[in-house]
Amino acid sequence: MGPQAAGASLGAGTLVWFRKGLRLHDNRALGSALARSGRLVYPVFVLDPWFLHPTKVGPNRIRFLLESLSDLDSGLRRDLGTRLIVLRGRPEDVLPLAARDWGCGMCCYEKDTEPYAKERDAKVAAALQEGAGCGAEASPGHTLWDMDALLAACGGRAPQTMTSFLALAKKVGDPGPPEPAPTGLALASPPAPFAWDATSHGVPEMGDLPHYVEASRAEEERKAKCPFRGGETEALERLARLGLERGAGAGQAPRGDAYIHAFSKPDTSPTCPTQPSTTALSPYLKFGCLSARTVYARLKEAEARKGAGPQTQPPVSLLGQLYWREHFYLLGHQMGGAFGRMHGSPIAKQVPWERNAALVRAWKEARTGFPWIDACMVQLREQGWMHHLGRHAVACFLTRGDLWQHWEEGAAVFDELLLDADWSLNSANWMWLSASAFFAQYFRVYGPHSFAKKTDPTGAYVRHFLPALRRMPDKYIYEPWTAPRDVQERAKCVVGVDYPFPLVDHAAASKANIDRLKLAYAAAKDGKAPPAEDVAAAETHAGDTAVAVAPGVVEYTPGVRVMNYGGTDGTSPAPAPAPGTKRSGGGGTKQTTLDALVKRPKT
């Protein structure tokens, strides 16, 4: 399906509105504008205030965006003799003004299927026509296939399994080759008042954005910790470094054939602290610095050559990773806003999750007391990235594994902090990891300490991101609360002083949560919500020994012991057990809610 245009007028110029799609190669919106207007093409980006707040988009992603815009500006100047014009304000307000002042009859942009984008684009199209007599044309390009065409091919009902999606992909066929970047042109400069005012309409620094002034003061430190730099140039260089580029000579195979053939996502390591063990192309695909069709074309070329050894297959292969992206985009496109929330969702199990701000904050701020989980969350904050198995572990921990917090809370944190935050993929993965949709084996839980021991027995990843634990012996690195007091002191990390006690007893909490999910699944099968009394009954663990009690969720200052274990009645505080001993519930009244597993500080 080609571009979709609405309300074209006789204006000679064309706006190219970059949103995602921050690249020159395989940019169908740009190609359409050039074909329509020749030199009278004006590239713009709008700093939309809807996005520009640190609670919605963290500083790492803003930095990546600004780097991507600067790189796009450089490419436009180098290859097309023009520059990127950055406008500020609501797109439906500023774009009609630019179109009117520059005599533009069309505004071309890449189609976006996220709920906010659909609403925004409808407003922009109406405002352009009303305010400037300017049409709007949306071209596919962010995904391999046009989502409208793909949805039509499956009768308006997106597949809910990868097997079904692969059948759909086979049915619709190859998405077509990527288009080369345009070069050798000299586009016209727009008329005043926007003519190359670098102060007002150039790419800003982070400190120029009102809500990011404070964050900008730590920008150099943040850049030093983050292994990602935004932009099309970096994206294509990463593609080349991974060996996914074409061979240098006629008939020469790319260096990366063997890598492509052997790649298996589950076999990559989640504990590489500085250089990801996967391609780490997701931030570049998210911002459109790299075309999905460009990656697809390279992978299919390698697939066609059989001499580099056995080939892995979707869903674990590199090609499979692109298919997962398309699959979840299609589901999000079909279901709209309901795909990103539990209430009203056609696929998410209706589970009585809790929303405890203190627990979510402790998880977000890496204060769970489980080193593997906390190290992952520090990496997320510092780098804006995390290996997919790390994402699995922290998502399971927050939801069904330990804390029983709503998956929407976790999705919001990921949406804020990830460089590759992508609404459709983020929503799908959180439903998956909370066993709310796609994945039904809710009784399979990631161990917050046992899982990492298998891939990183010495805890190098934990030591990198949690300096307090750098001297902790390997034996205790994932469970430091079990270390004898003298070992903790020699390691200069006393649990409860320099590093927090665990928030929950994992074995007890995970069992409680499995029972809760069992009830929710049974209720879903019956087509009704789980009764409150059934949930409460599951939480009592009738016939079991009393649930072990965990320390409280409070702010702590290194050197000051402020965390306490709760008493066995689930309410009264009691002294912490001696270091080196296992916590247990002991006798007393059995706890009747999971909330009682998390002790409040003494007041």
PASEKOL-909095 format. One line per field, with one value per residue (C-alpha): x, y, z; residue in one letter. Coordinates in Angstrom, 3 decimals, always signed. Layout:
# residues N
x: (X | ...)
y: (Y | ...)
z: (Z | ...)
res: (A | ...)
# end
This chain:
# residues 603
x: (+0.000 | +1.446 | +1.203 | -2.177 | -2.886 | -5.692 | -6.739 | -3.925 | -3.739 | -1.863 | +1.025 | +4.376 | +6.335 | +6.215 | +6.922 | +8.693 | +7.731 | +10.259 | +8.975 | +10.401 | +12.119 | +15.140 | +17.157 | +17.751 | +18.007 | +14.777 | +12.650 | +9.517 | +8.005 | +11.117 | +11.158 | +7.526 | +8.173 | +11.153 | +9.186 | +6.378 | +8.205 | +11.809 | +13.891 | +10.970 | +11.103 | +11.399 | +12.491 | +11.044 | +10.939 | +8.527 | +9.478 | +6.064 | +5.442 | +3.385 | +6.644 | +8.982 | +8.859 | +11.362 | +8.591 | +7.508 | +10.802 | +13.982 | +17.159 | +18.963 | +16.291 | +16.144 | +19.912 | +19.610 | +16.874 | +18.906 | +21.956 | +19.769 | +18.410 | +21.922 | +23.036 | +19.986 | +20.738 | +24.324 | +23.121 | +20.639 | +23.350 | +25.841 | +23.592 | +20.711 | +22.131 | +19.554 | +19.055 | +16.592 | +14.214 | +13.188 | +9.850 | +8.495 | +4.897 | +1.941 | +2.245 | -1.323 | -0.448 | +2.998 | +2.850 | -0.063 | +1.828 | +4.931 | +2.903 | +1.075 | +4.177 | +6.225 | +3.501 | +3.310 | +0.530 | +1.485 | +2.975 | +4.607 | +5.398 | +5.931 | +2.890 | +2.790 | +0.403 | +0.672 | -2.568 | -1.282 | +0.237 | -3.012 | -4.916 | -2.205 | -1.963 | -5.713 | -5.586 | -2.603 | -4.233 | -7.379 | -5.407 | -3.212 | -6.219 | -8.145 | -5.243 | -3.132 | -5.069 | -2.344 | -2.790 | -1.282 | +0.323 | +1.340 | +3.782 | +4.653 | +8.236 | +8.606 | +7.755 | +8.538 | +4.986 | +2.318 | +0.209 | -3.090 | -2.274 | -1.118 | -4.284 | -6.407 | -4.520 | -5.543 | -9.161 | -8.858 | -7.889 | -4.183 | -2.626 | -1.969 | +0.761 | +4.079 | +3.207 | +0.125 | +2.060 | +4.737 | +1.982 | +0.693 | +4.194 | +4.537 | +1.152 | +1.911 | +5.410 | +8.589 | +8.221 | +10.302 | +13.856 | +14.987 | +15.304 | +18.720 | +19.287 | +18.892 | +22.089 | +23.424 | +20.476 | +20.396 | +17.072 | +15.757 | +15.840 | +12.421 | +11.369 | +11.545 | +10.836 | +12.300 | +15.324 | +18.155 | +17.757 | +20.023 | +19.156 | +15.411 | +15.083 | +18.254 | +18.696 | +18.780 | +21.003 | +19.362 | +19.833 | +17.686 | +14.658 | +12.856 | +12.153 | +15.650 | +17.857 | +18.699 | +19.327 | +21.635 | +24.104 | +25.009 | +24.978 | +28.692 | +28.711 | +25.596 | +27.109 | +30.241 | +28.151 | +25.874 | +27.288 | +24.774 | +24.986 | +21.980 | +21.772 | +21.650 | +25.437 | +25.968 | +23.158 | +24.725 | +28.163 | +26.779 | +25.210 | +28.604 | +30.461 | +28.087 | +29.103 | +25.689 | +26.961 | +27.411 | +30.707 | +33.347 | +33.648 | +31.471 | +30.332 | +31.996 | +29.897 | +29.520 | +31.748 | +28.684 | +27.053 | +28.257 | +27.102 | +23.675 | +23.254 | +24.220 | +22.437 | +19.999 | +18.512 | +18.086 | +21.793 | +23.026 | +24.300 | +22.319 | +25.354 | +27.607 | +27.835 | +29.328 | +28.995 | +25.672 | +25.813 | +23.004 | +22.894 | +21.526 | +19.960 | +16.606 | +17.132 | +17.966 | +14.901 | +12.742 | +13.770 | +13.923 | +17.627 | +17.820 | +15.262 | +13.745 | +13.749 | +17.496 | +18.147 | +15.683 | +17.378 | +20.802 | +19.415 | +17.650 | +20.836 | +22.715 | +19.908 | +20.147 | +23.804 | +24.143 | +27.878 | +28.252 | +26.863 | +23.422 | +20.917 | +18.743 | +15.099 | +12.428 | +11.477 | +15.015 | +16.968 | +17.769 | +14.998 | +12.711 | +13.441 | +12.097 | +9.031 | +8.338 | +8.450 | +5.977 | +3.729 | +3.357 | +3.017 | +0.138 | -1.629 | -1.184 | -2.463 | -5.585 | -6.444 | -5.413 | -5.138 | -6.655 | -3.448 | -1.524 | -3.785 | -5.528 | -8.967 | -10.930 | -8.234 | -9.515 | -6.536 | -5.091 | -6.169 | -8.071 | -5.820 | -6.243 | -2.776 | -1.811 | -0.404 | +1.942 | +3.946 | +6.638 | +7.274 | +7.337 | +9.698 | +12.039 | +12.114 | +12.671 | +15.431 | +17.283 | +16.493 | +14.903 | +17.749 | +18.207 | +21.544 | +20.740 | +17.458 | +19.002 | +21.975 | +19.602 | +17.647 | +20.848 | +21.859 | +18.444 | +18.820 | +22.455 | +22.399 | +18.746 | +19.153 | +18.980 | +19.355 | +16.039 | +16.626 | +17.299 | +14.023 | +12.309 | +13.749 | +12.868 | +9.390 | +8.634 | +9.959 | +7.744 | +4.601 | +3.893 | +7.285 | +7.560 | +5.966 | +2.535 | +2.485 | +0.487 | +2.319 | +1.150 | +3.366 | +6.400 | +5.552 | +5.424 | +8.916 | +10.307 | +8.576 | +10.335 | +13.838 | +14.443 | +16.152 | +14.168 | +10.851 | +8.275 | +4.617 | +3.490 | +6.524 | +6.600 | +2.928 | +3.190 | +6.285 | +4.819 | +1.658 | +3.834 | +6.124 | +3.251 | +1.505 | -1.409 | -1.332 | +0.711 | +2.363 | +0.270 | +2.856 | +2.479 | +4.019 | +7.410 | +9.077 | +12.493 | +14.553 | +15.899 | +19.211 | +19.356 | +18.930 | +21.974 | +24.213 | +24.096 | +25.329 | +27.617 | +28.769 | +31.315 | +28.827 | +30.933 | +27.771 | +26.479 | +29.842 | +29.948 | +26.575 | +26.430 | +29.722 | +28.624 | +28.933 | +32.252 | +34.164 | +31.505 | +32.779 | +31.400 | +29.573 | +27.352 | +27.236 | +23.624 | +22.410 | +24.524 | +22.130 | +23.286 | +26.911 | +28.181 | +28.600 | +32.399 | +32.325 | +30.042 | +32.324 | +35.446 | +33.593 | +32.669 | +29.032 | +26.836 | +23.359 | +20.811 | +23.458 | +25.358 | +22.905 | +19.247 | +17.714 | +15.460 | +11.985 | +10.322 | +10.992 | +11.085 | +9.908 | +6.895 | +5.965 | +6.212 | +4.047 | +1.408 | +1.453 | +1.170 | -1.930 | -3.369 | -2.775 | -4.301 | -7.500 | -7.352 | -6.883 | -9.774 | -11.967 | -10.947 | -11.877 | -15.299 | -15.604 | -15.715 | -13.435 | -11.900 | -13.973 | -12.180 | -12.728 | -11.048 | -8.025 | -7.831 | -8.092 | -5.192 | -3.079 | -3.507 | -1.725 | -4.030 | -2.170 | +1.279 | +3.792 | +3.652 | +4.990 | +8.460 | +8.510 | +10.672 | +12.147 | +10.367 | +10.426 | +11.935 | +14.540 | +17.914 | +21.180 | +24.459 | +25.885 | +22.532 | +20.570 | +16.898 | +15.372 | +13.637 | +12.184 | +8.554 | +7.267 | +5.643 | +2.187 | +2.711 | +2.385 | +4.741 | +8.405 | +11.110 | +14.917 | +16.650 | +18.005 | +21.694 | +23.701 | +24.358 | +21.037 | +18.085 | +14.874 | +11.839 | +8.331 | +8.423 | +5.206 | +2.415 | -0.560 | -0.383 | -0.361 | -3.519 | -2.394 | +0.657 | +0.873 | +1.818 | +4.868 | +6.210 | +6.689 | +6.157 | +8.784 | +8.026 | +6.294)
y: (+0.000 | +3.373 | +6.805 | +7.970 | +11.602 | +13.862 | +17.342 | +18.254 | +21.860 | +23.665 | +24.870 | +24.152 | +23.356 | +20.257 | +19.846 | +16.668 | +16.175 | +13.903 | +12.190 | +8.709 | +7.806 | +9.969 | +8.887 | +9.572 | +5.961 | +4.086 | +7.083 | +6.863 | +10.077 | +11.999 | +10.262 | +11.171 | +14.820 | +15.042 | +13.438 | +15.945 | +19.228 | +18.862 | +21.534 | +23.029 | +20.486 | +21.723 | +19.194 | +19.894 | +18.283 | +19.428 | +19.383 | +18.307 | +19.337 | +16.162 | +14.198 | +16.679 | +15.835 | +13.670 | +11.577 | +10.585 | +10.536 | +10.177 | +12.173 | +9.274 | +9.021 | +12.802 | +12.829 | +10.004 | +11.938 | +15.156 | +13.265 | +11.670 | +15.067 | +16.524 | +13.623 | +14.024 | +17.735 | +16.914 | +14.418 | +16.879 | +19.513 | +17.061 | +15.271 | +17.646 | +21.114 | +21.957 | +21.762 | +20.437 | +23.095 | +22.426 | +23.907 | +24.041 | +23.627 | +21.405 | +20.002 | +20.965 | +24.593 | +25.099 | +23.007 | +24.918 | +28.183 | +26.849 | +25.396 | +28.685 | +30.889 | +28.651 | +27.983 | +24.248 | +22.175 | +18.906 | +17.649 | +14.209 | +12.042 | +8.441 | +6.571 | +5.959 | +3.440 | +4.374 | +5.674 | +9.185 | +9.422 | +8.446 | +11.108 | +13.722 | +13.015 | +13.354 | +16.765 | +17.840 | +16.805 | +18.754 | +21.812 | +21.815 | +21.789 | +24.385 | +26.712 | +26.458 | +24.559 | +21.956 | +18.219 | +15.450 | +12.236 | +9.324 | +6.784 | +3.413 | +2.906 | +2.338 | -1.337 | -3.946 | -3.996 | -1.337 | -2.116 | -1.318 | -3.678 | -6.366 | -6.030 | -6.298 | -9.442 | -11.157 | -10.052 | -7.363 | -9.800 | -9.790 | -13.178 | -13.731 | -16.358 | -16.238 | -19.360 | -17.640 | -14.463 | -16.364 | -17.816 | -14.286 | -13.061 | -15.908 | -15.035 | -11.336 | -11.981 | -9.931 | -6.297 | -4.996 | -3.658 | -0.583 | +2.660 | +4.344 | +7.712 | +10.658 | +12.537 | +15.278 | +17.657 | +21.274 | +21.989 | +25.518 | +27.397 | +28.260 | +31.902 | +34.045 | +33.978 | +30.480 | +30.869 | +29.139 | +30.793 | +28.366 | +29.880 | +29.476 | +26.699 | +24.626 | +21.390 | +22.393 | +21.208 | +19.346 | +22.364 | +24.411 | +22.274 | +23.697 | +20.391 | +18.999 | +21.810 | +19.943 | +16.683 | +18.428 | +19.229 | +15.546 | +14.970 | +14.313 | +11.734 | +10.126 | +9.977 | +8.315 | +5.504 | +4.937 | +2.836 | +4.213 | +7.319 | +8.384 | +8.896 | +7.246 | +7.365 | +5.386 | +2.968 | +2.107 | +1.807 | -0.628 | -2.617 | -2.768 | -3.683 | -6.593 | -7.858 | -7.284 | -5.133 | -6.334 | -7.763 | -5.416 | -7.087 | -8.747 | -12.143 | -11.648 | -12.732 | -10.414 | -11.196 | -11.660 | -14.643 | -17.054 | -14.696 | -14.282 | -18.002 | -18.947 | -16.175 | -17.448 | -14.840 | -17.154 | -18.057 | -14.481 | -13.318 | -10.973 | -10.107 | -8.084 | -4.729 | -2.485 | -4.121 | -5.843 | -9.478 | -8.915 | -6.587 | -3.735 | -2.208 | -1.716 | +1.980 | +2.744 | +0.909 | +2.650 | +6.120 | +5.056 | +5.875 | +2.465 | +1.103 | -2.257 | -3.110 | -2.456 | -4.957 | -7.411 | -7.218 | -7.994 | -10.950 | -12.396 | -12.066 | -14.044 | -16.579 | -17.221 | -18.216 | -21.693 | -21.961 | -20.445 | -23.340 | -24.299 | -21.481 | -20.714 | -20.031 | -17.640 | -16.899 | -17.125 | -15.969 | -12.378 | -12.463 | -13.692 | -10.555 | -8.426 | -10.646 | -10.226 | -6.477 | -6.662 | -9.039 | -6.773 | -3.654 | -5.292 | -6.233 | -2.707 | -1.216 | -3.356 | -2.948 | +0.668 | +2.048 | -1.095 | -2.952 | -0.903 | -1.455 | -4.266 | -2.702 | -3.148 | -5.254 | -7.987 | -10.228 | -9.372 | -11.495 | -9.462 | -9.922 | -8.113 | -6.546 | -4.038 | -0.536 | +0.158 | +3.284 | +2.451 | -0.983 | +0.282 | +3.087 | +0.675 | -1.542 | +1.419 | +2.855 | -0.471 | -0.961 | -4.408 | -6.073 | -8.647 | -7.771 | -9.219 | -7.307 | -4.095 | -4.284 | -4.616 | -1.561 | +0.477 | -0.450 | +0.653 | +4.049 | +4.582 | +3.216 | +3.228 | -0.385 | -3.894 | -7.364 | -9.060 | -11.670 | -8.883 | -7.272 | -10.603 | -10.989 | -7.522 | -7.612 | -10.995 | -9.796 | -6.706 | -8.581 | -12.266 | -13.306 | -11.304 | -7.891 | -8.442 | -4.945 | -4.023 | -4.598 | -1.167 | +0.393 | -1.443 | -0.603 | +3.092 | +2.912 | +1.161 | +3.702 | +6.469 | +4.991 | +2.745 | +4.158 | +1.687 | +2.292 | +1.297 | +1.333 | -1.828 | -3.908 | -2.607 | -3.354 | -6.827 | -7.780 | -6.672 | -8.649 | -11.613 | -11.440 | -10.931 | -13.949 | -11.675 | -12.603 | -14.632 | -16.715 | -18.959 | -20.883 | -18.549 | -21.137 | -20.684 | -17.851 | -16.265 | -16.679 | -13.228 | -14.775 | -18.323 | -17.302 | -15.022 | -17.523 | -19.736 | -17.095 | -15.033 | -17.120 | -14.540 | -11.659 | -9.418 | -7.731 | -7.042 | -5.681 | -3.314 | -1.718 | -2.035 | -0.675 | -1.451 | -5.177 | -5.130 | -6.763 | -9.322 | -12.920 | -14.842 | -17.203 | -14.395 | -11.966 | -12.808 | -13.320 | -10.969 | -11.176 | -14.775 | -13.717 | -13.812 | -10.413 | -10.554 | -11.343 | -8.375 | -6.096 | -7.249 | -6.627 | -3.144 | -3.926 | -4.506 | -5.502 | -3.033 | -0.288 | -0.249 | -2.348 | -3.063 | -6.265 | -8.072 | -6.617 | -10.012 | -13.650 | -14.858 | -18.422 | -17.266 | -14.388 | -16.387 | -19.163 | -16.636 | -15.099 | -18.411 | -19.163 | -15.769 | -16.223 | -19.681 | -18.057 | -15.342 | -17.920 | -19.980 | -16.882 | -15.962 | -19.436 | -18.984 | -15.503 | -13.633 | -11.671 | -13.574 | -13.097 | -11.118 | -13.861 | -16.418 | -14.168 | -13.695 | -17.446 | -18.061 | -15.581 | -17.425 | -20.565 | -22.718 | -25.734 | -24.257 | -23.001 | -19.292 | -17.053 | -15.647 | -11.930 | -9.504 | -6.100 | -2.815 | -0.565 | +2.695 | +5.159 | +4.363 | +6.207 | +4.298 | +3.955 | +4.280 | +1.115 | +1.852 | -1.381 | -3.833 | -7.261 | -7.541 | -9.804 | -13.103 | -11.662 | -9.569 | -6.253 | -5.760 | -4.978 | -7.315 | -7.256 | -8.440 | -11.985 | -12.428 | -12.099 | -15.434 | -16.955 | -17.723 | -15.844 | -17.894 | -17.238 | -18.979 | -19.417 | -16.955 | -15.804 | -16.630 | -13.666 | -13.188 | -10.818 | -10.497 | -6.919 | -8.380 | -9.944 | -6.425 | -4.859 | -1.200 | +0.721 | +1.254 | +4.564)
z: (+0.000 | -0.995 | +0.572 | +1.803 | +0.874 | +1.967 | +0.825 | -1.568 | -2.805 | -5.570 | -3.333 | -4.969 | -1.799 | +0.407 | +4.088 | +5.157 | +8.786 | +10.507 | +13.668 | +13.766 | +10.516 | +11.412 | +8.388 | +4.694 | +3.479 | +2.712 | +3.670 | +1.551 | +2.926 | +1.874 | -1.493 | -2.104 | -1.238 | -3.568 | -6.404 | -5.883 | -5.348 | -6.471 | -4.750 | -2.797 | +0.019 | +3.594 | +6.260 | +9.722 | +13.147 | +15.842 | +19.519 | +20.756 | +24.403 | +24.871 | +24.994 | +26.629 | +30.310 | +32.243 | +33.791 | +30.289 | +28.405 | +30.442 | +29.748 | +28.058 | +25.379 | +24.943 | +24.442 | +21.889 | +20.086 | +19.952 | +18.682 | +16.019 | +14.975 | +14.768 | +12.612 | +10.374 | +10.051 | +9.020 | +6.439 | +4.959 | +4.632 | +3.143 | +0.662 | -0.054 | +0.537 | +3.167 | +6.928 | +9.458 | +10.758 | +14.363 | +15.380 | +18.919 | +19.944 | +19.233 | +15.699 | +14.853 | +15.732 | +14.165 | +10.983 | +9.393 | +9.997 | +8.274 | +5.375 | +4.848 | +5.036 | +2.728 | +0.149 | +0.758 | -0.736 | +0.935 | +4.183 | +3.894 | +6.889 | +7.910 | +9.183 | +12.946 | +14.503 | +18.198 | +19.760 | +20.491 | +17.004 | +15.295 | +17.230 | +16.647 | +12.931 | +12.457 | +14.168 | +12.055 | +8.774 | +9.641 | +10.807 | +7.690 | +5.404 | +7.387 | +8.151 | +4.993 | +2.349 | +2.638 | +2.219 | +4.321 | +3.048 | +5.300 | +3.872 | +5.425 | +6.496 | +10.224 | +9.862 | +7.221 | +5.950 | +5.910 | +8.965 | +7.242 | +4.377 | +6.801 | +8.863 | +5.735 | +4.725 | +7.959 | +7.773 | +10.426 | +13.197 | +13.982 | +14.798 | +18.500 | +18.102 | +16.298 | +14.334 | +12.926 | +12.239 | +10.305 | +8.146 | +7.511 | +6.612 | +4.128 | +2.659 | +2.055 | +0.721 | +0.741 | +1.933 | -0.961 | -1.204 | +0.728 | -1.194 | -1.354 | +0.262 | -2.124 | -2.880 | -5.115 | -4.705 | -3.565 | -1.916 | -1.578 | +1.713 | +3.136 | +3.177 | +6.327 | +9.215 | +9.525 | +7.245 | +9.100 | +12.470 | +14.294 | +17.670 | +17.334 | +14.795 | +14.954 | +16.901 | +20.579 | +23.387 | +26.254 | +28.493 | +26.092 | +26.926 | +29.984 | +31.753 | +31.146 | +32.437 | +35.641 | +33.805 | +31.345 | +34.123 | +34.389 | +30.641 | +30.183 | +32.960 | +31.476 | +27.985 | +29.363 | +30.858 | +27.881 | +25.000 | +22.493 | +20.350 | +18.327 | +14.586 | +11.182 | +10.830 | +14.024 | +13.102 | +9.746 | +11.341 | +13.905 | +11.119 | +9.427 | +12.637 | +13.120 | +9.714 | +8.216 | +5.346 | +1.787 | +0.591 | -0.767 | -4.151 | -6.741 | -5.505 | -2.116 | +0.846 | +3.853 | +6.821 | +8.973 | +7.258 | +9.939 | +12.681 | +11.093 | +10.505 | +14.064 | +15.971 | +18.605 | +20.918 | +23.961 | +23.812 | +24.230 | +27.605 | +29.876 | +31.997 | +29.682 | +31.488 | +28.784 | +25.353 | +24.642 | +23.527 | +21.015 | +18.016 | +20.181 | +17.072 | +18.796 | +19.732 | +16.096 | +14.825 | +17.448 | +16.232 | +12.614 | +12.344 | +10.707 | +8.262 | +9.155 | +5.438 | +5.278 | +8.053 | +6.523 | +3.120 | +4.619 | +6.569 | +3.535 | +1.471 | +4.097 | +4.319 | +0.590 | +0.922 | +2.396 | +2.932 | +6.405 | +8.441 | +9.791 | +10.083 | +13.081 | +12.328 | +13.609 | +16.282 | +17.781 | +14.694 | +13.790 | +11.204 | +13.964 | +15.987 | +13.130 | +12.940 | +16.660 | +16.113 | +13.239 | +15.156 | +18.170 | +16.019 | +14.183 | +17.423 | +18.783 | +15.540 | +15.591 | +19.288 | +19.768 | +23.286 | +24.824 | +23.922 | +26.481 | +29.496 | +31.337 | +31.750 | +28.563 | +26.929 | +24.626 | +25.437 | +28.880 | +31.839 | +34.406 | +37.440 | +40.796 | +40.701 | +43.379 | +42.946 | +45.855 | +45.057 | +47.633 | +46.141 | +42.571 | +43.562 | +45.372 | +42.273 | +39.943 | +42.145 | +42.491 | +46.181 | +46.126 | +48.031 | +45.258 | +43.573 | +40.121 | +39.951 | +41.270 | +38.888 | +35.948 | +37.090 | +37.511 | +33.973 | +32.760 | +34.416 | +33.404 | +29.849 | +28.854 | +27.841 | +29.254 | +27.744 | +27.059 | +29.783 | +32.269 | +31.204 | +31.715 | +35.185 | +36.490 | +34.932 | +36.452 | +39.823 | +39.858 | +38.843 | +39.298 | +40.653 | +43.863 | +44.337 | +42.707 | +41.246 | +38.160 | +34.904 | +33.731 | +36.428 | +35.111 | +31.511 | +32.443 | +33.977 | +30.908 | +28.682 | +30.595 | +30.807 | +27.795 | +24.714 | +22.623 | +24.404 | +21.842 | +22.831 | +21.046 | +21.990 | +25.554 | +26.140 | +24.639 | +26.597 | +29.925 | +29.280 | +28.354 | +31.400 | +33.834 | +32.253 | +31.392 | +27.687 | +25.171 | +27.922 | +30.183 | +32.206 | +35.167 | +37.495 | +35.788 | +37.709 | +37.272 | +40.416 | +41.376 | +42.448 | +41.045 | +37.398 | +37.230 | +39.043 | +35.963 | +33.521 | +35.769 | +38.758 | +39.921 | +39.752 | +37.475 | +36.159 | +39.675 | +40.822 | +37.846 | +38.535 | +42.335 | +43.744 | +47.312 | +46.522 | +44.657 | +47.521 | +48.410 | +47.971 | +45.014 | +47.374 | +48.656 | +45.727 | +44.815 | +48.397 | +50.536 | +53.479 | +54.004 | +54.520 | +58.137 | +59.727 | +59.670 | +55.941 | +55.313 | +57.314 | +55.461 | +52.205 | +53.498 | +52.749 | +55.776 | +54.664 | +55.980 | +56.085 | +52.798 | +50.805 | +51.592 | +52.884 | +50.389 | +50.083 | +50.203 | +50.871 | +47.282 | +47.940 | +49.962 | +47.701 | +44.477 | +45.938 | +46.994 | +43.542 | +41.747 | +43.801 | +42.963 | +39.264 | +39.407 | +40.641 | +37.987 | +35.233 | +36.545 | +36.622 | +33.066 | +31.906 | +33.515 | +32.015 | +35.300 | +37.629 | +40.560 | +43.752 | +46.442 | +49.017 | +46.749 | +46.360 | +50.113 | +50.653 | +48.305 | +50.234 | +53.537 | +52.283 | +54.390 | +55.714 | +55.007 | +57.515 | +58.213 | +55.481 | +56.018 | +56.712 | +54.765 | +55.621 | +55.100 | +52.073 | +53.236 | +52.151 | +53.644 | +53.996 | +53.819 | +57.315 | +59.061 | +59.768 | +59.253 | +57.934 | +60.211 | +59.759 | +60.726 | +63.457 | +62.684 | +63.149 | +60.048 | +61.883 | +64.831 | +64.199 | +65.386 | +65.300 | +62.158 | +62.343 | +62.850 | +59.652 | +58.036 | +59.094 | +56.862 | +57.440 | +58.342 | +59.384 | +62.736 | +64.663 | +65.098 | +63.074 | +59.397 | +57.056 | +55.086 | +52.331 | +50.137 | +51.365 | +54.741 | +53.133 | +52.736 | +56.142 | +56.783 | +58.736 | +62.423 | +63.064)
res: (M | G | P | Q | A | A | G | A | S | L | G | A | G | T | L | V | W | F | R | K | G | L | R | L | H | D | N | R | A | L | G | S | A | L | A | R | S | G | R | L | V | Y | P | V | F | V | L | D | P | W | F | L | H | P | T | K | V | G | P | N | R | I | R | F | L | L | E | S | L | S | D | L | D | S | G | L | R | R | D | L | G | T | R | L | I | V | L | R | G | R | P | E | D | V | L | P | L | A | A | R | D | W | G | C | G | M | C | C | Y | E | K | D | T | E | P | Y | A | K | E | R | D | A | K | V | A | A | A | L | Q | E | G | A | G | C | G | A | E | A | S | P | G | H | T | L | W | D | M | D | A | L | L | A | A | C | G | G | R | A | P | Q | T | M | T | S | F | L | A | L | A | K | K | V | G | D | P | G | P | P | E | P | A | P | T | G | L | A | L | A | S | P | P | A | P | F | A | W | D | A | T | S | H | G | V | P | E | M | G | D | L | P | H | Y | V | E | A | S | R | A | E | E | E | R | K | A | K | C | P | F | R | G | G | E | T | E | A | L | E | R | L | A | R | L | G | L | E | R | G | A | G | A | G | Q | A | P | R | G | D | A | Y | I | H | A | F | S | K | P | D | T | S | P | T | C | P | T | Q | P | S | T | T | A | L | S | P | Y | L | K | F | G | C | L | S | A | R | T | V | Y | A | R | L | K | E | A | E | A | R | K | G | A | G | P | Q | T | Q | P | P | V | S | L | L | G | Q | L | Y | W | R | E | H | F | Y | L | L | G | H | Q | M | G | G | A | F | G | R | M | H | G | S | P | I | A | K | Q | V | P | W | E | R | N | A | A | L | V | R | A | W | K | E | A | R | T | G | F | P | W | I | D | A | C | M | V | Q | L | R | E | Q | G | W | M | H | H | L | G | R | H | A | V | A | C | F | L | T | R | G | D | L | W | Q | H | W | E | E | G | A | A | V | F | D | E | L | L | L | D | A | D | W | S | L | N | S | A | N | W | M | W | L | S | A | S | A | F | F | A | Q | Y | F | R | V | Y | G | P | H | S | F | A | K | K | T | D | P | T | G | A | Y | V | R | H | F | L | P | A | L | R | R | M | P | D | K | Y | I | Y | E | P | W | T | A | P | R | D | V | Q | E | R | A | K | C | V | V | G | V | D | Y | P | F | P | L | V | D | H | A | A | A | S | K | A | N | I | D | R | L | K | L | A | Y | A | A | A | K | D | G | K | A | P | P | A | E | D | V | A | A | A | E | T | H | A | G | D | T | A | V | A | V | A | P | G | V | V | E | Y | T | P | G | V | R | V | M | N | Y | G | G | T | D | G | T | S | P | A | P | A | P | A | P | G | T | K | R | S | G | G | G | G | T | K | Q | T | T | L | D | A | L | V | K | R | P | K | T)
# end
